């Protein structure tokens, strides 16, 4: 399940215009996933399914983000809305 969620999240990120070095999801220990890259201040780590939800619902396109950086705290706050 985690591998499918990670692959889907990375596909969505490519569709949103991100190069892998700028923003990508990587496998972590115990079915966790890490959203990391040059466009996020520090890695966002959680269950792979939740990271997929963050990518799908909260990560803007690369063009919308522009020169700004994503903040993990902002992504978590977005999940609570």
TAKA-V484020 format. One record per residue. PSI is psi in whole degrees, -180 to 180 (* if undefined). Layout:
BEGIN
PSI, PSI
END
This chain:
BEGIN
-45, -42, -40, -43, -40, -45, -42, -43, -43, -35, -44, -41, -40, -41, -30, 1, 8, 135, 153, -35, -26, -37, 122, 160, 132, 149, 145, -178, 151, 52, 24, 163, 151, 125, 114, 164, -171, -16, 10, 136, -46, 158, 145, 120, 132, -173, 141, -38, -37, -38, -40, -43, -42, -46, -44, -44, -28, -23, 120, 170, 160, -40, -40, -37, -37, -130, -3, 167, 146, 148, 127, -37, -39, -38, -43, -42, -37, -29, -27, -11, *
END
